[in-house]
Amino acid sequence: MKEPDRNIYTDNDRDEYAEIMKQTCAMKHGNNPASNKPKSSKGYKYKVIIKPIWEDFYGTVGRG
């Protein structure tokens, strides 16, 4: 599946995923807790799921 089916996960699932990503530093460059850079890509999952989670926790991504 290229794009996750929004009908099979809930907002609570998203919130739990966000907490896991934060606690494990999985969104941070090199999984380094001290990093202020996100792991990023041009993929759907990053743009639609991970980037908004990053912005909720750490603020805007990039220079724009």
C-alpha positions as CSV (number, residue, x, y, z in Angstrom):
1,M,0.0,0.0,0.0
2,K,1.6,3.3,-1.1
3,E,-0.7,5.5,1.0
4,P,-2.1,4.5,4.4
5,D,-5.9,4.1,4.4
6,R,-7.1,6.8,6.8
7,N,-10.2,4.6,7.5
8,I,-8.2,1.9,9.3
9,Y,-6.5,4.1,11.9
10,T,-8.0,6.5,14.5
11,D,-6.9,9.8,15.9
12,N,-5.9,7.9,19.0
13,D,-3.7,5.6,16.9
14,R,-2.0,8.7,15.4
15,D,-1.5,10.2,18.9
16,E,0.1,7.0,20.2
17,Y,2.3,6.8,17.1
18,A,3.4,10.4,17.7
19,E,4.3,9.7,21.3
20,I,6.4,6.6,20.2
21,M,8.2,8.7,17.6
22,K,9.0,11.4,20.1
23,Q,10.2,9.1,22.9
24,T,12.4,7.1,20.6
25,C,13.7,10.1,18.7
26,A,12.8,8.3,15.5
27,M,11.9,11.5,13.8
28,K,15.3,13.1,14.5
29,H,18.2,13.1,12.2
30,G,20.4,10.2,13.2
31,N,18.0,9.3,15.9
32,N,20.0,11.7,18.0
33,P,18.0,13.3,20.9
34,A,20.1,16.5,20.7
35,S,19.4,17.0,17.0
36,N,17.0,19.8,15.9
37,K,16.9,18.4,12.4
38,P,14.1,16.1,11.3
39,K,14.6,13.0,9.2
40,S,12.8,14.0,6.1
41,S,11.8,12.8,2.7
42,K,9.5,13.6,-0.1
43,G,7.4,10.5,0.6
44,Y,3.7,10.5,1.4
45,K,4.1,9.1,4.9
46,Y,6.6,11.9,5.8
47,K,4.5,14.7,4.3
48,V,1.1,13.7,5.6
49,I,1.9,11.9,8.8
50,I,5.4,12.5,10.2
51,K,5.9,16.2,9.3
52,P,2.7,17.3,11.1
53,I,3.7,15.3,14.2
54,W,7.2,17.0,14.1
55,E,5.5,20.4,13.8
56,D,3.2,19.7,16.7
57,F,6.2,18.9,18.9
58,Y,9.0,21.1,17.6
59,G,7.6,23.8,15.4
60,T,8.0,24.5,11.7
61,V,10.3,22.4,9.5
62,G,12.6,24.1,7.0
63,R,13.2,27.7,6.2
64,G,9.8,28.7,4.9
